[in-house]
Amino acid sequence: MNKILFLEEYDKAVIGIIDEMNPIRIVYSKKKMIDVLVSNGMDKLEAVDHLEYNVWGAYKGDYTPVYLNDLIGTSVQDILDYI
C-alpha cells in the first residue's frame, strides 16, 4: 500500500488525490488552506506568507502533497485576465 502524506491541520482543504503518480499524492486547495488559517485568527497576508514559506515550498520527499490554485467558481475570463 502507498503511503500518503496528509497535513492534518488542513483536512478541510483536501480536494482530491493524484493516483496516476507513484506514489499517490494528496491534493490541497491553496485557497482553502488560506481559509483554514484565517479562520484560526491570521489575516490573509499572514496566512499566505506562512504557507509559502513553511508549507508550499517544503519538500517532503516523494510523498509531498500537491498544492493547487483552486479555480472552482472562477470564470474563463477571470482566468484569462489572471494569466
Buried (B, 14 or more C-beta within 10 A) or exposed (E): EEEEBEBEEBEEBBBEBEEEEEBBBBBBBBBBBBBBBBEEEBEEEEBBEBBEEEBBEEEEEEBEBEBBEBEEEEEEEEEEEEE
